[in-house]
Amino acid sequence: MADSTSRFGFVAFAETWNGRLAMLGFVIGLATELLTGQGILGQVGLG
């Protein structure tokens, strides 16, 4: 391994991917609401 830096914990690499996945989940949630006409809580039976 050429790169021996840690990639665990609160490091920039982890935070970047966490942000990207959160944005992806938010967009998928909005698209699902638009396609079904129900909110996320209504889809899982809580609202």
Backbone as a printed PyTorch tensor [residue, N CA C, xyz], in Angstrom:
tensor([[[  0.8270,  -1.1780,   0.0000],
         [  0.0000,   0.0000,   0.0000],
         [  0.8750,   1.2460,   0.0000]],

        [[  0.6700,   2.0830,  -0.9430],
         [  1.4430,   3.3150,  -1.0030],
         [  0.9080,   4.3540,  -0.0340]],

        [[ -0.4020,   4.3530,   0.1930],
         [ -1.0330,   5.3320,   1.0730],
         [ -1.3030,   4.6800,   2.4190]],

        [[ -0.5720,   5.0740,   3.4450],
         [ -0.7120,   4.4410,   4.7520],
         [ -1.5490,   5.2700,   5.7140]],

        [[ -2.2540,   6.3040,   5.2270],
         [ -3.0710,   7.1140,   6.1150],
         [ -4.3420,   6.3580,   6.4810]],

        [[ -4.8450,   6.6390,   7.6650],
         [ -6.0560,   5.9920,   8.1470],
         [ -7.2750,   6.5340,   7.4100]],

        [[ -8.2010,   5.6660,   7.0720],
         [ -9.4260,   6.0790,   6.3950],
         [-10.6440,   5.7430,   7.2520]],

        [[-10.4770,   5.7240,   8.5520],
         [-11.5670,   5.4360,   9.4770],
         [-11.7340,   6.6070,  10.4330]],

        [[-12.9520,   6.7750,  10.9480],
         [-13.2120,   7.8620,  11.8840],
         [-13.6360,   9.1320,  11.1670]],

        [[-13.4890,  10.2520,  11.8380],
         [-13.8900,  11.5420,  11.2860],
         [-12.7670,  12.1290,  10.4490]],

        [[-12.5580,  11.5580,   9.2960],
         [-11.5480,  12.0700,   8.3720],
         [-12.2580,  12.5980,   7.1280]],

        [[-11.5660,  13.4100,   6.3580],
         [-12.1860,  14.0540,   5.1960],
         [-12.7430,  13.0330,   4.2070]],

        [[-12.0500,  11.9260,   4.0110],
         [-12.5140,  10.8960,   3.0760],
         [-13.8770,  10.3490,   3.5020]],

        [[-14.0140,  10.0100,   4.7740],
         [-15.2720,   9.4490,   5.2750],
         [-16.3820,  10.4880,   5.2330]],

        [[-16.0740,  11.7150,   5.5900],
         [-17.0930,  12.7540,   5.6000],
         [-17.5700,  13.0870,   4.1880]],

        [[-16.6730,  13.0330,   3.2190],
         [-17.0610,  13.2850,   1.8270],
         [-18.0440,  12.2250,   1.3510]],

        [[-17.7380,  10.9480,   1.6170],
         [-18.6420,   9.8860,   1.1770],
         [-19.9470,   9.9010,   1.9500]],

        [[-19.8920,  10.2400,   3.2330],
         [-21.1130,  10.3420,   4.0200],
         [-22.0280,  11.4150,   3.4380]],

        [[-21.4680,  12.5540,   3.0720],
         [-22.2580,  13.6240,   2.4690],
         [-22.8470,  13.2330,   1.1320]],

        [[-22.0470,  12.5610,   0.3190],
         [-22.5430,  12.1380,  -0.9980],
         [-23.6870,  11.1450,  -0.8770]],

        [[-23.5420,  10.1810,   0.0290],
         [-24.5970,   9.1830,   0.2030],
         [-25.8540,   9.8040,   0.8100]],

        [[-25.6930,  10.7860,   1.6830],
         [-26.8480,  11.4730,   2.2520],
         [-27.5980,  12.2460,   1.1690]],

        [[-26.8620,  12.9190,   0.2830],
         [-27.5080,  13.6440,  -0.8160],
         [-28.2280,  12.6810,  -1.7500]],

        [[-27.6240,  11.5420,  -2.0170],
         [-28.2480,  10.5410,  -2.8790],
         [-29.5390,  10.0230,  -2.2530]],

        [[-29.5030,   9.7300,  -0.9550],
         [-30.7010,   9.2620,  -0.2620],
         [-31.8090,  10.2960,  -0.2580]],

        [[-31.4420,  11.5640,  -0.1040],
         [-32.4370,  12.6360,  -0.1160],
         [-33.1030,  12.7440,  -1.4840]],

        [[-32.3270,  12.6710,  -2.5440],
         [-32.8710,  12.7590,  -3.9060],
         [-33.7620,  11.5520,  -4.2000]],

        [[-33.3530,  10.3780,  -3.7700],
         [-34.1710,   9.1820,  -3.9770],
         [-35.4880,   9.3050,  -3.2050]],

        [[-35.4380,   9.8430,  -1.9840],
         [-36.6500,  10.0430,  -1.2000],
         [-37.6060,  11.0110,  -1.8760]],

        [[-37.0760,  12.1200,  -2.4070],
         [-37.9320,  13.0770,  -3.1140],
         [-38.5310,  12.4720,  -4.3770]],

        [[-37.7350,  11.7340,  -5.1230],
         [-38.2340,  11.1030,  -6.3470],
         [-39.3280,  10.0880,  -6.0290]],

        [[-39.1540,   9.3460,  -4.9520],
         [-40.1680,   8.3670,  -4.5580],
         [-41.4670,   9.0560,  -4.1740]],

        [[-41.3540,  10.1850,  -3.4760],
         [-42.5670,  10.9320,  -3.1400],
         [-43.2720,  11.4400,  -4.3790]],

        [[-42.5230,  11.9350,  -5.3420],
         [-43.1310,  12.4450,  -6.5680],
         [-43.7970,  11.3290,  -7.3710]],

        [[-43.1740,  10.1630,  -7.4300],
         [-43.7190,   9.0660,  -8.2280],
         [-44.9430,   8.4140,  -7.5890]],

        [[-44.9620,   8.3170,  -6.2660],
         [-46.0670,   7.6150,  -5.6070],
         [-47.1530,   8.5420,  -5.1010]],

        [[-46.8420,   9.8130,  -4.8810],
         [-47.8200,  10.7460,  -4.3480],
         [-47.9850,  10.6530,  -2.8470]],

        [[-47.1940,   9.8270,  -2.1920],
         [-47.2400,   9.6770,  -0.7380],
         [-45.9170,  10.1480,  -0.1490]],

        [[-45.9720,  10.6020,   1.0900],
         [-44.7520,  10.9460,   1.7910],
         [-44.0050,   9.6940,   2.2050]],

        [[-42.7920,   9.8870,   2.6690],
         [-41.9710,   8.7290,   3.0740],
         [-42.6060,   8.0080,   4.2500]],

        [[-43.1100,   8.7520,   5.2170],
         [-43.7450,   8.0970,   6.3640],
         [-45.0080,   7.3450,   5.9690]],

        [[-45.7450,   7.8710,   5.0040],
         [-46.9300,   7.1730,   4.5210],
         [-46.5870,   5.8870,   3.7930]],

        [[-45.4700,   5.8730,   3.1330],
         [-45.0560,   4.6810,   2.3890],
         [-44.6680,   3.5390,   3.3220]],

        [[-44.1000,   3.8690,   4.4720],
         [-43.6980,   2.8140,   5.4030],
         [-44.7890,   2.5130,   6.4300]],

        [[-45.9520,   3.1840,   6.2980],
         [-47.0920,   2.8830,   7.1500],
         [-47.1310,   3.6410,   8.4610]],

        [[-46.4030,   4.7570,   8.5660],
         [-46.3890,   5.5130,   9.8120],
         [-47.1640,   6.8190,   9.7290]],

        [[-47.7490,   7.1070,   8.5700],
         [-48.4270,   8.3860,   8.4990],
         [-49.6430,   8.4250,   7.6560]]])
